[in-house]
Amino acid sequence: MSGPFGAGIGRDATCAKTTRLSRGSRACRLLGLLIGLLAPLALPATAAAIDEFPVPNGGNPGGITTGPDGALWFTQEGSSEIGRITTTGVVTNEFPIPTSPPSAVAGLDQIVTGPDGRLWFTMPRDHAIGAITTSGQFTPYPVSPTSQPEGLTVGPDGNLWFTDFFNAIGKITTGGVPTLYGPTGIGPSDITTGPDGALWFTEAGSSSIGRITTGGALLPSLPVPTPFSEPTGITHVPGSGLWFTESGANQIGHIPLSGGIFEYPGAGSGPSAIAPGRDGALWFTESESNSIGRITTGGAITNHFPLATPASQPSDMTSGPDGALWFTEFLGNKIGRIETAPPPPPPPPPPAVTVTRPKKKRCKVPKVKRLSVKKAKKKLKKAKCKYRIRGKGFVVSTKPKAGKRTTKRVLVKAKPKKAKRTGPRRAARAEVRP
């Protein structure tokens, strides 16, 4: 749901509808300004990190989503433009979208990234769904002359599903073929995929939650216990169920996986869009209180964080690619960012790899002196000594000497064995012997 008040039916219907659609009522603007100025006085002094980035052309930012290019894309309901802002807060583009002349109906509303990589958005004033590429190529797809598309989401079947303000739910293929199903309860507003694979949507005018299968079967609506609660934004939290805002009762609603509806009072004035934060809680815009609220999955509303810009009317909200929540400020003409949890710590550096060379084994040099080279080799191998032999014949020395331990090669010197003397002198000696 991109606008602060959903369909604007129920409590203060006239004022809510004017604010939601044309924002032209002076009384409503003054009321919003007064509430925006006074609300921060009742809020905690401590606040999460909130940044606000001006939109150069203004144009009343409405819906917002994370695009396929890692930037945030948003609709500008008043000026009929599609804007793009980086995660560093730089608005890089504002693509004009041809729409019918301004009226009480917004030119553009919600926006999502489609399965085909284009940005898809609702065009209530022109009874159409639009698609735009990241380079700005725009294609309109008419729905029905009597339709007014508002909420939009990607269904589990690969199609885009949308709410029709005139009590219908629509489906459109990525090829641009629409189908309408109805009637639903009064004033369907926001829509999301539920844990059962069906599409769940808020019915602001009849204060109930509707459901439709991807086959187009409308199931009985679930009435919200509080009358005139005007449910608006809705989101699915895996493992927890569906959560929605009640802009008419200043409450947050919950449909757990076990069924039933639980309500938690204490939200700021005019809760609108709702989205899960990376801290595991739900965060929601408080359009009339000019704040961002937080509720745990246990139902405890813990914080109301005021915006620095008075009476800015925070509107739609989405999870950004940087892990923070991004939201639009309809009257402030700004895009906001709130850090819901400290950024995750960087991964620890890989452990230092210590290269340890295996210790060389010491060998005890065996006694090989006077042995033949062949026998010396056998003894050295048995002692597991590396060796180098110089010469032939018999071993005359080793370095290190026998009995020493070493990790180096054993240097073995060998020489041929000297032959026995058989000359004349030896023969003469033999003759004188008796």
C-alpha positions in Angstrom: 0.0 0.0 0.0 1.7 3.2 -1.1 -0.6 5.9 0.2 -0.8 6.7 3.9 -4.5 5.8 4.3 -5.2 2.9 2.0 -8.6 3.1 0.3 -9.7 5.8 2.7 -13.0 4.3 3.7 -14.4 4.0 7.2 -13.5 6.3 10.1 -13.1 9.9 8.8 -13.8 8.6 5.4 -14.1 12.0 3.7 -10.8 13.3 5.1 -9.0 10.1 4.7 -10.0 9.6 1.1 -9.1 13.2 0.2 -5.7 12.8 1.8 -5.2 9.4 0.2 -6.2 10.4 -3.3 -5.8 14.1 -4.0 -4.2 15.3 -0.8 -6.0 18.6 -1.7 -8.0 19.2 1.5 -6.6 22.2 3.4 -8.1 21.0 6.7 -6.5 17.6 6.3 -3.2 19.2 5.4 -3.3 21.4 8.5 -4.4 18.5 10.7 -1.5 16.4 9.4 1.0 19.2 10.0 -0.3 19.8 13.6 0.0 16.1 14.4 3.4 15.9 12.8 4.6 18.7 14.9 3.2 17.4 18.2 3.8 13.7 17.8 7.6 13.7 18.4 7.0 15.3 21.8 5.4 12.1 23.1 8.0 9.8 21.5 11.3 8.4 22.9 14.3 10.6 22.7 16.4 7.8 21.4 15.9 6.8 17.8 17.2 4.4 15.2 19.4 5.8 12.5 17.1 7.6 10.1 18.3 9.3 6.9 16.1 11.4 4.6 17.0 12.2 0.9 15.1 14.9 -1.0 13.5 14.0 -4.3 14.5 16.9 -6.7 11.2 17.1 -8.6 9.0 16.4 -5.6 5.9 14.8 -7.0 4.6 13.1 -3.8 6.5 9.8 -3.6 4.2 6.9 -3.0 5.1 3.2 -3.6 8.7 2.0 -3.3 10.5 -1.3 -4.0 14.0 -2.7 -4.5 14.8 -2.9 -8.2 16.6 -5.6 -10.2 19.7 -3.3 -10.4 20.2 -3.0 -6.7 18.7 0.5 -6.4 15.3 1.6 -5.0 12.5 2.6 -7.4 9.5 4.6 -6.4 6.3 6.1 -7.8 5.6 9.9 -7.7 1.8 9.9 -7.4 1.4 13.7 -7.9 3.7 14.2 -10.9 3.3 10.8 -12.5 6.9 9.9 -12.5 9.0 6.8 -11.7 12.1 7.6 -9.6 15.3 5.8 -8.9 17.5 6.3 -5.9 20.8 4.5 -5.0 21.5 3.0 -1.6 23.8 6.0 -1.1 20.8 8.4 -1.3 21.4 9.8 -4.8 18.2 10.2 -7.0 19.5 9.4 -10.4 16.4 9.3 -12.5 12.8 10.5 -12.6 11.1 9.1 -15.7 7.9 10.8 -16.7 4.9 8.5 -17.3 2.1 9.7 -19.5 -1.2 9.7 -17.6 -4.6 11.3 -17.8 -5.1 14.8 -16.5 -4.8 15.2 -12.7 -7.9 14.4 -10.7 -8.9 13.2 -7.3 -7.4 9.8 -8.3 -3.6 9.3 -8.1 -1.7 8.9 -11.3 0.5 6.2 -10.0 0.4 4.0 -6.9 2.3 0.8 -5.9 5.4 -0.6 -7.6 7.2 -4.0 -7.6 9.9 -5.7 -9.5 8.4 -8.2 -11.9 9.6 -11.7 -12.8 10.7 -10.4 -16.1 13.1 -7.8 -14.6 10.9 -4.8 -15.3 9.4 -2.5 -12.7 5.6 -2.9 -12.6 3.3 -0.3 -11.1 -0.4 0.5 -10.8 -2.0 3.4 -12.7 -5.4 4.1 -10.9 -6.3 7.2 -12.9 -5.8 5.4 -16.3 -7.3 2.0 -15.2 -4.1 0.3 -16.2 -0.9 -1.5 -15.1 2.4 -0.1 -16.3 5.8 -1.6 -16.8 9.2 0.2 -17.2 12.7 -1.1 -17.9 15.6 0.1 -15.9 16.6 2.2 -18.9 13.2 4.0 -18.9 11.2 2.2 -21.6 7.5 2.4 -20.5 4.7 0.1 -21.6 1.1 0.5 -20.4 -1.4 -2.4 -20.1 -5.1 -1.3 -19.9 -7.2 -3.4 -17.4 -10.8 -2.3 -17.6 -12.5 1.1 -18.1 -14.1 0.7 -14.7 -11.1 -0.5 -12.8 -8.8 1.4 -10.4 -5.7 -0.7 -9.7 -3.9 0.1 -6.4 -2.0 -2.6 -4.5 0.4 -4.8 -6.4 2.5 -7.9 -5.7 4.2 -10.8 -7.5 2.3 -14.1 -7.0 3.8 -17.5 -6.6 2.5 -18.4 -10.1 4.8 -15.9 -11.8 1.9 -13.4 -12.5 1.3 -10.0 -11.0 -1.7 -9.7 -8.7 -3.3 -6.4 -7.8 -6.2 -4.9 -5.9 -9.0 -3.0 -7.7 -10.5 -0.3 -5.5 -13.9 -1.2 -7.0 -14.1 -4.5 -5.1 -12.1 -6.8 -7.3 -8.8 -8.6 -7.4 -6.8 -8.6 -10.7 -4.1 -10.8 -12.2 -1.9 -9.7 -15.1 0.7 -11.8 -16.9 4.1 -10.5 -17.8 2.8 -10.4 -21.4 0.1 -7.8 -20.2 -3.0 -10.0 -20.2 -5.3 -9.0 -17.3 -8.1 -10.9 -15.6 -10.4 -9.6 -12.9 -12.1 -11.6 -10.1 -14.8 -10.4 -7.8 -16.7 -9.1 -6.1 -14.6 -8.8 -2.9 -15.2 -6.9 0.3 -15.3 -3.2 0.1 -12.2 -1.3 -0.8 -9.4 -3.8 -1.3 -6.1 -2.1 -0.6 -2.8 -4.0 -0.2 -2.0 -7.5 -1.3 0.7 -10.1 -0.6 1.4 -13.9 -1.0 0.5 -15.8 2.2 2.1 -18.9 3.8 -0.5 -21.1 2.0 0.4 -19.9 -1.5 -2.8 -17.9 -1.8 -3.0 -14.1 -2.2 -4.1 -12.3 0.9 -5.4 -8.7 0.8 -6.8 -6.0 3.1 -10.4 -4.8 2.6 -10.3 -1.3 4.2 -14.0 -0.5 3.6 -15.3 -3.7 5.2 -12.6 -4.0 7.9 -11.7 -7.5 6.8 -8.9 -9.6 5.3 -9.6 -11.3 2.0 -8.0 -14.3 0.3 -7.9 -15.6 -3.3 -6.2 -18.7 -4.7 -3.9 -18.5 -7.8 -6.7 -20.3 -9.6 -9.0 -17.3 -9.0 -11.2 -18.7 -6.3 -12.2 -16.0 -3.8 -12.5 -17.5 -0.3 -14.6 -16.0 2.6 -13.1 -12.9 4.1 -12.0 -12.8 7.7 -13.6 -9.9 9.7 -11.2 -7.9 11.8 -12.5 -7.9 15.4 -12.3 -4.1 15.8 -15.1 -2.3 13.8 -14.0 0.4 11.3 -10.4 -0.6 11.8 -9.6 0.0 8.1 -6.8 -2.6 7.5 -4.4 -1.3 4.9 -0.8 -2.6 4.6 -0.2 -6.3 4.8 3.0 -8.5 4.7 4.0 -12.1 5.2 6.7 -13.1 7.7 7.9 -16.7 7.2 7.3 -18.8 10.3 5.1 -16.1 11.8 2.1 -15.6 9.5 0.5 -12.4 8.1 0.8 -9.0 9.7 -1.2 -5.9 8.8 -1.9 -2.3 9.8 -5.2 -0.9 11.0 -5.1 2.7 10.0 -8.6 3.4 11.5 -7.9 1.9 14.9 -4.2 2.6 15.3 -3.5 -1.1 15.8 -1.4 -3.8 14.3 -3.1 -7.1 13.3 -1.7 -10.6 13.1 -2.9 -13.8 11.5 -0.7 -16.5 12.9 -0.1 -19.8 11.1 -2.6 -21.4 13.5 -5.3 -19.1 12.4 -7.4 -16.4 14.0 -6.8 -12.7 14.2 -5.0 -10.9 17.0 -4.8 -7.2 17.4 -2.2 -5.1 19.2 -3.1 -1.5 20.2 -0.6 1.3 20.7 0.5 2.0 17.1 1.0 5.6 16.2 -1.7 7.5 14.4 -2.5 6.2 10.9 -0.3 3.1 10.6 0.0 2.4 6.9 2.7 0.1 5.3 4.4 -2.7 7.2 7.5 -4.7 6.5 9.8 -7.1 8.3 13.2 -5.7 9.4 16.4 -7.6 9.6 16.2 -7.5 13.4 13.3 -10.0 13.3 10.6 -7.4 14.2 8.0 -5.7 12.1 8.3 -2.0 11.2 5.5 0.2 10.0 4.9 3.8 8.8 2.7 6.0 11.0 1.5 8.5 8.5 -0.4 10.8 10.8 2.1 10.6 13.6 5.0 11.3 11.2 6.9 8.4 12.7 8.2 4.8 12.1 6.9 2.2 14.5 8.3 -1.2 15.6 6.5 -4.3 16.9 8.0 -7.6 17.8 6.6 -10.9 16.5 5.4 -11.4 20.1 3.1 -8.4 19.7 5.0 -5.8 21.8 5.1 -2.3 20.2 8.5 -1.1 21.4 9.3 2.1 19.6 8.0 5.1 17.7 10.8 6.9 15.8 9.9 10.5 14.7 11.1 11.8 11.4 13.1 15.0 11.2 10.9 16.5 8.5 7.6 17.8 10.1 4.3 16.5 8.6 6.1 14.5 5.9 3.5 11.6 5.9 5.6 8.4 5.7 3.8 6.2 3.3 5.1 3.0 1.7 8.0 0.8 3.0 10.2 -1.9 1.6 13.3 -3.8 2.5 16.3 -2.4 0.7 19.3 -4.3 -0.8 21.5 -2.9 2.0 19.4 -4.6 4.7 17.8 -1.3 5.9 14.1 -0.3 5.4 13.4 2.4 2.9 10.2 4.4 2.9 8.5 7.3 1.0 7.5 10.6 2.5 4.4 11.7 0.6 4.2 15.3 1.7 7.9 15.7 2.6 8.9 14.8 -1.0 11.7 12.7 0.4 12.9 9.1 0.5 13.7 7.8 4.0 15.9 5.1 5.2 15.9 3.5 8.7 18.5 1.1 10.0 16.6 -1.5 11.9 19.6 -3.3 13.3 23.3 -2.9 13.4 24.9 -4.2 10.2 26.1 -7.7 10.5 29.8 -7.8 11.4 32.2 -8.6 8.6 33.1 -12.2 8.3 36.3 -13.0 10.3 39.5 -13.2 8.3 40.5 -16.7 7.3 42.9 -18.2 9.8 46.5 -17.7 9.1 47.9 -20.7 7.4 51.2 -21.6 9.0 53.3 -23.7 6.7 55.3 -26.1 8.9 57.8 -28.1 7.2 58.1 -31.7 8.4 61.1 -32.2 10.6 63.8 -34.1 9.0 64.5 -37.4 10.6 68.0 -37.8 12.2 69.8 -41.0 11.4 72.6 -42.5 13.5 75.6 -43.1 11.2 76.5 -46.8 11.3 80.0 -48.2 11.4 80.8 -48.9 7.8 84.6 -48.3 7.7 86.6 -51.0 5.9 83.4 -52.5 4.5 82.9 -52.8 0.8 80.7 -50.1 -0.8 78.0 -52.7 -1.4 77.8 -53.7 2.3 78.1 -50.1 3.4 75.0 -49.2 1.3 73.0 -51.9 3.0 73.9 -50.7 6.5 73.2 -47.0 5.6 69.8 -47.9 4.2 68.9 -50.0 7.2 69.8 -47.0 9.4 67.6 -44.8 7.1 70.5 -42.5 6.3 70.8 -40.6 3.1 74.3 -40.9 1.7 76.7 -40.0 -1.0 79.5 -42.2 -2.0 82.7 -41.0 -3.5 85.1 -43.6 -4.8 85.0 -47.3 -5.2 86.1 -50.4 -3.3 86.1 -50.1 0.5 85.0 -47.4 2.9 87.9 -45.4 4.4 85.9 -42.7 6.2 82.5 -41.2 6.8 81.4 -37.7 7.6 79.9 -37.5 10.2 81.8 -40.3 11.9 80.1 -43.5 13.0 77.8 -43.0 16.0 76.8 -39.4 15.2 73.3 -38.4 14.4 72.6 -36.2 11.4 69.8 -35.0 9.1 72.2 -34.4 6.3 73.6 -36.8 3.8 76.4 -39.0 5.0 79.5 -38.5 2.9 81.2 -41.8 2.4 84.7 -42.0 0.9 85.9 -45.3 -0.5 89.1 -46.5 -2.1 90.1 -49.7 -3.8 91.9 -52.2 -1.5 95.7 -52.2 -1.9 97.1 -55.3 -3.5 99.8 -57.5 -1.5 103.4 -56.9 -2.5 105.0 -59.7 -4.5 108.3 -58.0 -5.6 112.0 -59.3 -5.3 112.5 -58.0 -1.8 109.6 -60.0 -0.5 111.0 -63.1 -2.3 114.5 -62.6 -0.8 113.1 -62.4 2.7 111.3 -65.7 2.1 114.6 -67.3 1.1 116.5 -66.4 4.3 113.9 -67.9 6.5 115.0 -71.3 7.9 
